[in-house]
Amino acid sequence: DTEVTQTPKHLVMGMTNKKSLKCEQHMGHRAMYWYKQKAKKPPELMFVYSYEKLSINESVPSRFSPECPNSSLLNLHLHALQPEDSALYLCASSQYDGGYTFGSGTRLTVV
Amino acid sequence: GQQVMQIPQYQHVQEGEDFTTYCNSSTTLSNIQWYKQRPGGHPVFLIQLVKSGEVKKQKRLTFQFGEAKKNSSLHITATQTTDVGTYFCAGPSLYTGTASKLTFGTGTRLQVTL
């Protein structure tokens, strides 16, 4: 299996809602990432997990809460988001210094 | 922090013409990676270059890593409509455990028309 699977593909949520994005990979990669991408912009790093531990938090607001339950799963919990948080959220995994494998992303709209 | 710039931002070519995008990093890189993102899609890894002056080819795509390991280029020969998308270069700026912090370039959007 050479894929990263993200669910849901699309999500519309209100500013008072709580939702979670899910990511799964079975390539044995021990590094997993969350990126945020706005239209016509490059992906921006949010969080890095190495061996299921949070290694890097790029000063992301606390309304985004990552979780890595095991080596195959990565979640992003969302709470009290703002309309400007609407974006494509990408999960990726990698084997140390190799290329990233990205999931197809979750298109999030905050209303 | 590390900055990675690409030029041009956008290029529109006729099918069959060549295309080149250039990538410049503010810091020396241990490696450079290239990704392609189709409209409405997600970034897909194309290649990684590691050595100074390295050149790699994938069919009509030629990738080059500069001697100083701060710049790179992607050249497409005889573009096809399937080449449409945004091409990103990316370089690692930090390693932690088994992970690398990858900073993406600003991207070059390629449009190909018949």
Interface residues (C-beta under 8 A of the other chain):
Chain A: R30 A31 M32 Y33 K40 K41 P42 P43 E44 L45 V48 Y49 S50 Y51 K53 S55 I56 L88 L90 S94 Q95 Y96 D97 G98 G99 Y100 T101 F102 G103 S104 G105
Chain B: S30 N31 Q33 Y35 G41 H42 P43 V44 F45 I47 Q48 F88 P92 L94 Y95 T96 G97 T98 A99 S100 K101 L102 T103 F104 G105 T106 G107 R109
